[in-house]
Amino acid sequence: MSASPDVLRRHKQRAIVSAYGISLVSGIWIATQFPGLTEPETLQATMDALRVHWINWVYQTAMLLACFGWLHADARELDIRRPWWLNLGIILVPPLFVPYYLYKTRPPGRRLPPILVFFAILVTSGFAMVIGLSLGVMFSAPPAASAVAV
């Protein structure tokens, strides 16, 4: 028995909200674990360390799970099956293969809006991470020493 379209739409909405939550929480977490992000002298070295740190791998995996949660609900809603190579492409290069999936699964004339929404979600989840980074810096930074004029 297949799930109703309303249930599948709610699953898709939850996956999108999860992506925003993952980005926000990851931003907070990164800001607290990598205080060098706020110092221009250490920014590049901190970014290099972050790229290979396990926090980045957890973030990337969580975002892929949210993406596949959305794709699974969408494929069930449209009653289609993704080939294995498309799943692999989505894991390796999501900004290329998710729009391809959206293009191939939508009828002509209705292909561009979902692709634009996908890129909007990517950009706005980036903003969610920046908000998280800002919150993390605000709440984890030691108070600045005030200058005393003598």
NUMILUM-856254 format. One line per 10 residues: number of its first residue (from 1); their letters; for each residue z, y, x of N, C-alpha, C, CB. Coordinates in nm, 4 decimals. Atoms other than C-alpha are relative to their C-alpha. Glycine has a CB too. Example, Ala and Ser with C-alpha at 12.3 -4.5 7.8 and 13.67 -1.06 7.14 Angstrom:
2
1) AS) 0.0000 -0.1190 0.0890 0.7800 -0.4500 1.2300 0.0000 0.1200 0.0900 0.1246 0.0027 -0.0992 | -0.0060 -0.1190 -0.0820 0.7140 -0.1060 1.3670 0.0730 0.1090 -0.0770 -0.1415 0.0462 0.0414
***
This chain:
150
1) MSASPDVLRR) 0.0000 -0.1173 0.0839 0.0000 0.0000 0.0000 0.0000 0.1236 0.0884 0.1209 -0.0002 -0.0954 | 0.0149 -0.1216 -0.0792 -0.1016 0.3373 0.1374 0.0957 0.1083 -0.0488 -0.1447 0.0505 -0.0057 | -0.0893 -0.1111 0.0351 0.1257 0.6405 0.1459 -0.0786 0.1043 -0.0779 0.0641 0.0632 0.1272 | 0.0667 -0.1027 0.0802 0.0497 0.9220 -0.0950 -0.0431 0.1158 0.0891 0.0928 0.0506 -0.1130 | 0.0452 -0.1155 -0.0792 -0.1399 1.2284 0.0304 0.1111 0.1022 0.0246 -0.1163 0.0681 -0.0701 | -0.1103 -0.0949 -0.0195 0.1711 1.4429 -0.0236 0.0934 -0.0453 0.1115 0.0790 0.0173 -0.1300 | -0.0870 0.0533 -0.1049 0.3820 1.2164 0.1977 -0.0668 0.0169 0.1360 0.0330 -0.1492 -0.0262 | 0.0717 -0.0131 -0.1263 0.1151 1.2181 0.4678 -0.0085 0.1464 0.0436 -0.1406 -0.0597 -0.0124 | 0.0004 -0.1428 -0.0338 0.0875 1.5992 0.4521 0.1363 0.0432 0.0529 -0.0385 0.0848 -0.1230 | -0.1343 -0.0331 -0.0497 0.4648 1.6234 0.4944 0.0201 -0.0554 0.1408 0.1086 -0.0555 -0.0951
11) HKQRAIVSAY) -0.0091 0.0562 -0.1357 0.4421 1.3923 0.7974 -0.0742 0.0896 0.0993 -0.0582 -0.1443 0.0038 | 0.0768 -0.0880 -0.0875 0.1747 1.6192 0.9443 0.0744 0.1316 0.0232 -0.1391 0.0272 -0.0599 | -0.0773 -0.1239 -0.0158 0.3863 1.9298 0.8799 0.1194 -0.0220 0.0914 0.0474 0.0522 -0.1366 | -0.1143 0.0306 -0.0873 0.6889 1.7644 1.0422 -0.0427 -0.0121 0.1458 0.0682 -0.1298 -0.0448 | 0.0490 0.0133 -0.1373 0.4814 1.6815 1.3488 -0.0262 0.1376 0.0613 -0.1286 -0.0853 0.0035 | 0.0268 -0.1352 -0.0502 0.3743 2.0453 1.3827 0.1312 0.0734 0.0256 -0.0874 0.0794 -0.1002 | -0.1310 -0.0639 -0.0187 0.7294 2.1733 1.3334 0.0705 -0.0620 0.1209 0.0880 -0.0148 -0.1282 | -0.0592 0.0667 -0.1165 0.8443 1.9144 1.5880 -0.0575 0.0556 0.1302 -0.0236 -0.1520 -0.0073 | 0.0623 -0.0563 -0.1204 0.5947 2.0508 1.8418 0.0612 0.1362 0.0328 -0.1531 0.0131 -0.0188 | -0.0629 -0.1301 -0.0235 0.7412 2.3992 1.7955 0.1436 -0.0180 0.0493 -0.0021 0.0852 -0.1286
21) GISLVSGIWI) -0.1373 0.0249 -0.0416 1.0957 2.2652 1.8250 0.0080 -0.0534 0.1420 0.0660 -0.0970 -0.0949 | 0.0046 0.0548 -0.1363 1.0087 2.0659 2.1367 -0.0260 0.1113 0.0998 -0.1089 -0.1093 0.0121 | 0.0317 -0.1109 -0.0903 0.8584 2.3762 2.2954 0.1180 0.0949 0.0152 -0.1220 0.0767 -0.0507 | -0.1140 -0.0912 -0.0040 1.1547 2.5954 2.2041 0.1156 -0.0585 0.0820 0.0473 0.0317 -0.1424 | -0.1113 0.0646 -0.0701 1.4188 2.3497 2.3249 -0.0348 -0.0220 0.1473 0.0355 -0.1344 -0.0672 | 0.0405 0.0196 -0.1401 1.2211 2.2693 2.6400 0.0064 0.1309 0.0775 -0.1423 -0.0584 0.0076 | -0.0092 -0.1301 -0.0662 1.1970 2.6387 2.7191 0.1429 0.0349 0.0360 -0.0582 0.1082 -0.0884 | -0.1417 -0.0266 -0.0272 1.5738 2.6764 2.6898 0.0482 -0.0891 0.1145 0.0862 -0.0237 -0.1275 | -0.0430 0.0983 -0.0999 1.6308 2.3619 2.8957 -0.0536 0.0356 0.1385 -0.0468 -0.1410 -0.0400 | 0.0619 -0.0350 -0.1281 1.3879 2.4688 3.1691 0.0655 0.1243 0.0592 -0.1514 0.0229 -0.0176
31) ATQFPGLTEP) -0.0612 -0.1236 -0.0501 1.5405 2.8162 3.1936 0.1390 -0.0257 0.0576 0.0085 0.1041 -0.1120 | -0.1343 0.0269 -0.0511 1.8876 2.6716 3.2418 -0.0026 -0.0872 0.1256 0.0840 -0.0674 -0.1076 | 0.0074 0.0901 -0.1152 1.7771 2.4099 3.4961 -0.0743 0.0606 0.1195 -0.0675 -0.1287 -0.0407 | 0.0815 -0.0607 -0.1050 1.5407 2.6330 3.6965 0.0205 0.1512 0.0013 -0.1492 -0.0341 -0.0201 | -0.0264 -0.1437 -0.0007 1.7029 2.9733 3.7453 -0.0939 0.0780 0.0924 0.1429 0.0248 0.0410 | 0.0943 -0.0662 -0.0900 1.4474 3.0505 4.0179 -0.1201 0.0582 -0.0716 -0.0467 -0.0962 0.1042 | 0.1125 -0.0549 0.0757 1.1963 3.1311 3.7429 0.0115 0.1509 -0.0192 -0.0096 -0.0681 -0.1352 | -0.0194 -0.1431 0.0241 1.3469 3.4783 3.7104 -0.0104 0.0844 0.1264 0.1339 0.0229 -0.0639 | 0.0076 -0.0720 -0.1278 1.3167 3.5700 4.0779 -0.1430 -0.0060 0.0535 0.1000 -0.0600 0.1040 | 0.1380 0.0013 -0.0515 0.9721 3.6786 4.2033 -0.0155 -0.0737 0.1333 -0.0490 0.1417 0.0164
41) ETLQATMDAL) 0.0092 0.0641 -0.1310 1.0509 3.5462 4.5523 -0.0025 -0.1528 -0.0099 0.1164 0.0438 0.0870 | -0.0100 0.1455 0.0117 1.1207 3.1931 4.4282 -0.0841 -0.0570 -0.1136 0.1436 -0.0394 -0.0200 | 0.0745 0.0455 0.1187 0.8881 3.1764 4.1263 -0.0998 -0.1106 0.0330 -0.0736 0.1174 -0.0637 | 0.1027 0.1002 -0.0317 0.6031 2.9849 4.2931 0.0615 -0.1336 0.0403 -0.0905 0.0508 0.1121 | -0.0653 0.1239 -0.0419 0.8320 2.7301 4.4585 0.0672 -0.0685 -0.1183 0.1028 0.0281 0.1102 | -0.0647 0.0572 0.1186 1.0211 2.6834 4.1320 -0.1035 -0.0637 -0.0914 0.0790 0.1079 -0.0765 | 0.1062 0.0574 0.0833 0.6965 2.6282 3.9379 -0.0535 -0.1296 0.0601 -0.1144 0.1007 -0.0174 | 0.0448 0.1229 -0.0663 0.5841 2.3721 4.1961 0.1003 -0.1130 -0.0221 -0.0203 0.0243 0.1508 | -0.1039 0.1014 0.0229 0.9166 2.1896 4.1613 0.0019 -0.0452 -0.1455 0.1378 0.0546 0.0394 | -0.0016 0.0333 0.1428 0.8982 2.2035 3.7809 -0.1153 -0.0921 -0.0377 -0.0060 0.1272 -0.0841
51) RVHWINWVYQ) 0.1168 0.0825 0.0328 0.5499 2.0481 3.7711 0.0250 -0.1490 0.0197 -0.1178 0.0424 0.0841 | -0.0233 0.1422 -0.0284 0.6790 1.7217 3.9173 0.1385 -0.0463 -0.0434 -0.0181 -0.0270 0.1482 | -0.1361 0.0343 0.0429 1.0305 1.7290 3.7693 -0.0051 -0.0852 -0.1264 0.0840 0.1281 -0.0245 | -0.0042 0.0881 0.1174 1.1305 1.4723 3.5071 0.0080 0.0791 -0.1308 0.1193 -0.0951 0.0102 | -0.0055 -0.0812 0.1230 1.1979 1.7536 3.2557 -0.1416 0.0266 -0.0516 0.0743 0.1349 0.0258 | 0.1388 -0.0234 0.0400 0.8257 1.8318 3.2563 -0.0612 -0.1254 -0.0607 -0.0832 0.0462 0.1198 | 0.0541 0.1261 0.0532 0.7412 1.4644 3.2004 0.0563 -0.0301 -0.1385 0.0313 -0.1166 0.0956 | -0.0603 0.0195 0.1324 0.9849 1.4440 2.9089 -0.0668 0.0927 -0.1012 0.1535 0.0260 0.0045 | 0.0666 -0.0966 0.0886 0.8309 1.7593 2.7575 -0.1408 -0.0475 -0.0359 -0.0064 0.1393 0.0667 | 0.1385 0.0439 0.0243 0.4740 1.6300 2.7982 -0.0039 -0.1233 -0.0906 -0.0710 -0.0307 0.1336
61) TAMLLACFGW) -0.0052 0.1218 0.0821 0.5650 1.2910 2.6487 0.0393 0.0324 -0.1435 0.0993 -0.1012 0.0597 | -0.0426 -0.0375 0.1351 0.7459 1.4469 2.3527 -0.1124 0.0709 -0.0751 0.1243 0.0901 0.0061 | 0.1117 -0.0691 0.0654 0.4483 1.6736 2.2811 -0.1112 -0.0988 -0.0370 -0.0558 0.1110 0.0919 | 0.1007 0.1017 0.0330 0.2104 1.3761 2.2975 0.0432 -0.0827 -0.1207 -0.0249 -0.0922 0.1206 | -0.0498 0.0755 0.1155 0.4313 1.1856 2.0538 -0.0155 0.0809 -0.1285 0.1476 -0.0388 0.0205 | 0.0189 -0.0855 0.1179 0.4255 1.4811 1.8128 -0.1482 0.0056 -0.0373 0.0546 0.1433 0.0262 | 0.1448 -0.0041 0.0240 0.0469 1.5027 1.8525 -0.0481 -0.1305 -0.0637 -0.0761 0.0259 0.1320 | 0.0421 0.1284 0.0563 0.0009 1.1310 1.7875 0.0620 -0.0243 -0.1376 0.0376 -0.1139 0.0949 | -0.0569 0.0091 0.1349 0.2385 1.1513 1.4902 -0.0880 0.0713 -0.1008 0.1412 0.0591 -0.0031 | 0.0899 -0.0744 0.0881 0.0118 1.4148 1.3390 -0.1317 -0.0758 -0.0167 -0.0260 0.1422 0.0557
71) LHADARELDI) 0.1276 0.0720 0.0061 -0.3039 1.2211 1.4276 0.0102 -0.1272 -0.0836 -0.0475 -0.0345 0.1404 | -0.0192 0.1228 0.0777 -0.1632 0.9009 1.2785 0.0004 0.0313 -0.1501 0.1322 -0.0700 0.0408 | -0.0049 -0.0364 0.1421 -0.0827 1.0706 0.9470 -0.1360 0.0489 -0.0481 0.1065 0.1082 -0.0245 | 0.1317 -0.0500 0.0387 -0.4204 1.2453 0.9437 -0.0996 -0.1138 -0.0164 -0.0512 0.0998 0.1033 | 0.0919 0.1136 0.0085 -0.6107 0.9229 1.0124 0.0298 -0.0849 -0.1244 0.0096 -0.0866 0.1276 | -0.0354 0.0754 0.1216 -0.4169 0.7473 0.7337 -0.0442 0.0757 -0.1249 0.1525 -0.0267 -0.0054 | 0.0400 -0.0815 0.1153 -0.4855 1.0364 0.4963 -0.1516 -0.0092 -0.0225 0.0424 0.1477 0.0209 | 0.1459 0.0070 0.0099 -0.8599 1.0190 0.5729 -0.0517 -0.1432 -0.0034 -0.0632 0.0737 0.1158 | 0.0346 0.1420 -0.0014 -0.8548 0.6367 0.5885 -0.1060 -0.0315 0.1062 -0.0498 -0.0432 -0.1380 | 0.0889 0.0279 -0.1126 -1.0186 0.6181 0.9310 0.0811 -0.0623 0.1124 -0.0718 0.1294 0.0486
81) RRPWWLNLGI) -0.0657 0.0599 -0.1165 -0.9433 0.4398 1.2547 -0.0587 0.0617 0.1256 -0.0168 -0.1553 0.0013 | 0.0440 -0.0596 -0.1264 -0.9587 0.6103 1.5953 -0.0301 -0.1112 0.0997 0.1076 0.0974 0.0569 | 0.0267 0.0995 -0.1045 -1.1259 0.4120 1.8746 0.0967 0.0176 0.1167 -0.1458 0.0112 0.0496 | -0.0938 -0.0021 -0.1119 -0.9183 0.3256 2.1823 -0.0344 0.1077 0.1012 0.0030 -0.1347 0.0681 | 0.0401 -0.0992 -0.0995 -1.1227 0.5566 2.4075 0.0373 0.1416 -0.0446 -0.1509 -0.0090 0.0261 | -0.0401 -0.1316 0.0505 -1.0444 0.8529 2.1812 0.1504 0.0197 0.0196 -0.0377 0.0153 -0.1501 | -0.1443 -0.0083 -0.0254 -0.6720 0.7764 2.1994 0.0276 0.0271 0.1480 0.0703 -0.1303 -0.0441 | -0.0161 -0.0217 -0.1434 -0.7003 0.7583 2.5788 -0.0388 0.1432 0.0375 -0.0847 -0.1010 0.0795 | 0.0422 -0.1379 -0.0252 -0.8904 1.0880 2.5855 0.1023 0.1006 -0.0485 -0.1329 0.0270 -0.0663 | -0.1025 -0.0895 0.0531 -0.6235 1.2505 2.3693 0.1213 0.0021 0.0923 0.0415 -0.0429 -0.1422
91) ILVPPLFVPY) -0.1113 0.0041 -0.0948 -0.3579 1.1356 2.6166 -0.0341 0.0786 0.1268 0.0353 -0.1458 0.0355 | 0.0376 -0.0618 -0.1268 -0.5513 1.2597 2.9202 -0.0372 0.1477 -0.0123 -0.1147 -0.0749 0.0597 | 0.0482 -0.1381 0.0149 -0.7110 1.5833 2.7897 0.0044 0.0398 -0.1480 -0.1455 0.0149 0.0567 | -0.0104 -0.0334 0.1428 -0.5767 1.6782 2.4446 -0.0814 0.1220 -0.0440 0.1429 0.0235 -0.0340 | 0.0772 -0.1154 0.0487 -0.7426 2.0252 2.4296 -0.1491 -0.0264 -0.0158 0.0186 0.1151 0.0930 | 0.1402 0.0363 0.0161 -1.0819 1.8556 2.4545 -0.0188 -0.1056 -0.1094 -0.0561 -0.0511 0.1322 | 0.0216 0.1127 0.0888 -1.0386 1.5346 2.2554 0.0551 0.0192 -0.1411 0.0606 -0.1207 0.0597 | -0.0480 -0.0255 0.1371 -0.8300 1.6582 1.9591 -0.1045 0.0797 -0.0785 0.1357 0.0769 0.0024 | 0.1071 -0.0673 0.0743 -1.1000 1.9131 1.8639 -0.1198 -0.0920 -0.0279 -0.0469 0.1226 0.0772 | 0.1076 0.0964 0.0236 -1.3588 1.6352 1.9064 0.0334 -0.0882 -0.1205 -0.0235 -0.0872 0.1258
101) YLYKTRPPGR) -0.0444 0.0814 0.1139 -1.1569 1.4156 1.6683 -0.0130 0.0797 -0.1302 0.1470 -0.0469 0.0201 | 0.0058 -0.0835 0.1207 -1.1283 1.7031 1.4200 -0.1450 0.0249 -0.0422 0.0720 0.1345 0.0240 | 0.1412 -0.0237 0.0301 -1.5009 1.7745 1.4437 -0.0649 -0.1234 -0.0635 -0.0755 0.0393 0.1277 | 0.0639 0.1226 0.0489 -1.6016 1.4123 1.3884 0.0552 -0.0474 -0.1346 0.0166 -0.1099 0.1021 | -0.0613 0.0515 0.1227 -1.3621 1.3516 1.0970 -0.0086 0.0966 -0.1179 0.1439 -0.0333 0.0260 | 0.0127 -0.0968 0.1099 -1.4378 1.6638 0.8927 -0.1462 0.0114 -0.0412 0.0559 0.1393 0.0414 | 0.1391 -0.0145 0.0446 -1.7476 1.7171 0.6779 -0.0600 0.1313 0.0514 -0.0080 -0.0055 -0.1545 | 0.0637 -0.1252 -0.0420 -2.0030 1.9780 0.7830 0.0443 0.1156 -0.0911 -0.1549 -0.0144 -0.0021 | -0.0462 -0.1165 0.0743 -1.8913 2.3235 0.6791 0.1521 0.0119 -0.0050 -0.0542 -0.0048 -0.1397 | -0.1472 -0.0025 0.0003 -1.5221 2.2284 0.7074 0.0558 -0.0435 0.1351 0.0553 -0.0911 -0.1114
111) RLPPILVFFA) -0.0417 0.0464 -0.1318 -1.5028 2.1548 1.0788 0.0706 0.1076 0.0813 -0.1192 -0.0500 0.0761 | -0.0543 -0.1052 -0.0845 -1.4237 2.4906 1.2359 0.1451 0.0363 -0.0315 -0.0848 0.1215 -0.0125 | -0.1399 -0.0396 0.0254 -1.0984 2.5801 1.0525 0.1055 -0.0919 0.0622 0.0232 0.0058 -0.1475 | -0.1031 0.0826 -0.0629 -0.8998 2.2721 1.1658 0.0017 0.0112 0.1528 -0.0200 -0.1443 -0.0394 | 0.0053 -0.0156 -0.1458 -1.0201 2.3197 1.5233 0.0684 0.1299 0.0404 -0.1468 -0.0021 0.0507 | -0.0657 -0.1279 -0.0286 -0.9117 2.6855 1.5185 0.1508 -0.0095 -0.0220 -0.0591 0.1114 -0.0879 | -0.1429 0.0188 0.0251 -0.5767 2.5852 1.3684 0.0637 -0.0775 0.1152 0.0229 -0.0740 -0.1342 | -0.0523 0.0753 -0.1140 -0.5294 2.3311 1.6488 0.0257 0.0922 0.1188 -0.0975 -0.1118 0.0399 | -0.0191 -0.0907 -0.1129 -0.5837 2.5984 1.9146 0.1068 0.1045 -0.0293 -0.1312 0.0685 0.0351 | -0.1072 -0.0936 0.0371 -0.3583 2.8384 1.7232 0.1370 -0.0657 0.0183 -0.0175 0.0476 -0.1468
121) ILVTSGFAMV) -0.1264 0.0721 -0.0190 -0.0845 2.5736 1.7274 0.0326 -0.0117 0.1490 -0.0071 -0.1407 -0.0648 | -0.0228 0.0046 -0.1449 -0.1298 2.5319 2.1040 0.0542 0.1333 0.0510 -0.1303 -0.0357 0.0739 | -0.0415 -0.1323 -0.0468 -0.0980 2.9062 2.1605 0.1386 0.0349 -0.0522 -0.1011 0.1068 -0.0434 | -0.1296 -0.0367 0.0568 0.1949 2.9536 1.9229 0.1124 -0.0903 0.0504 -0.0063 -0.0055 -0.1518 | -0.1053 0.0825 -0.0608 0.3817 2.6560 2.0700 0.0302 0.0508 0.1401 -0.0418 -0.1496 0.0044 | -0.0260 -0.0668 -0.1275 0.3387 2.8315 2.4041 0.0931 0.1186 -0.0184 -0.1307 0.0458 0.0641 | -0.0907 -0.1109 0.0311 0.5017 3.1371 2.2462 0.1403 -0.0515 -0.0295 -0.0528 0.0811 -0.1195 | -0.1318 0.0581 0.0279 0.7831 2.9125 2.1214 0.0704 -0.0351 0.1308 -0.0131 -0.1259 -0.0897 | -0.0617 0.0310 -0.1288 0.8392 2.7968 2.4785 0.0453 0.1276 0.0697 -0.0980 -0.0776 0.0896 | -0.0395 -0.1272 -0.0614 0.8451 3.1577 2.6016 0.1268 0.0532 -0.0662 -0.1142 0.1041 -0.0111
131) IGLSLGVMFS) -0.1226 -0.0412 0.0703 1.1040 3.2388 2.3350 0.1180 -0.0840 0.0498 -0.0165 -0.0152 -0.1551 | -0.1046 0.0873 -0.0526 1.3052 2.9372 2.4501 0.0396 0.0373 0.1421 -0.0456 -0.1442 -0.0041 | -0.0298 -0.0425 -0.1361 1.2758 3.0462 2.8123 0.0828 0.1284 -0.0012 -0.1299 0.0206 0.0797 | -0.0734 -0.1266 0.0100 1.3939 3.3943 2.7153 0.1433 -0.0235 -0.0458 -0.0711 0.0959 -0.0969 | -0.1357 0.0315 0.0475 1.6888 3.2562 2.5216 0.0807 -0.0685 0.1089 -0.0054 -0.0892 -0.1252 | -0.0693 0.0696 -0.1078 1.7773 3.0251 2.8081 0.0429 0.0943 0.1106 -0.0879 -0.1083 0.0569 | -0.0345 -0.0969 -0.1037 1.7684 3.3095 3.0587 0.1113 0.0918 -0.0495 -0.1241 0.0827 0.0413 | -0.1016 -0.0908 0.0541 1.9723 3.5366 2.8297 0.1380 -0.0631 -0.0013 -0.0376 0.0429 -0.1405 | -0.1302 0.0621 0.0193 2.2481 3.2858 2.7690 0.0516 -0.0763 0.1217 -0.0066 -0.0922 -0.1160 | -0.0484 0.0732 -0.1170 2.2648 3.1177 3.1094 0.0140 0.0880 0.1233 -0.0925 -0.1145 0.0306
141) APPAASAVAV) -0.0056 -0.0872 -0.1167 2.2300 3.4116 3.3449 0.1388 0.0604 0.0163 -0.1047 0.1107 -0.0111 | -0.1290 -0.0655 -0.0215 2.5465 3.5451 3.5055 -0.0134 0.1490 -0.0264 0.0518 -0.0253 0.1436 | 0.0097 -0.1422 0.0261 2.6300 3.9027 3.4102 -0.0318 0.0759 0.1279 0.1292 0.0519 -0.0619 | 0.0413 -0.0782 -0.1165 2.4708 4.1552 3.6406 0.1151 0.0900 0.0443 -0.1267 0.0845 -0.0318 | -0.1050 -0.0885 -0.0541 2.7063 4.3467 3.8696 -0.0425 0.1432 -0.0205 0.0269 -0.0280 0.1514 | 0.0340 -0.1404 0.0244 2.7172 4.7106 3.7745 0.0151 0.0782 0.1291 0.0894 0.0610 -0.1116 | -0.0033 -0.0830 -0.1205 2.6466 4.9654 4.0417 0.1074 0.1069 -0.0164 -0.1392 0.0652 0.0275 | -0.1071 -0.1001 0.0022 2.9407 5.1876 4.1254 -0.0364 0.1099 0.0964 0.1382 -0.0623 0.0364 | 0.0322 -0.1146 -0.0858 2.8644 5.5319 4.2558 0.1263 0.0472 0.0723 -0.0618 0.1163 -0.0834 | -0.1171 -0.0457 -0.0784 3.0972 5.6416 4.5360 -0.0263 0.1363 0.0557 0.0334 -0.0976 0.1144
***
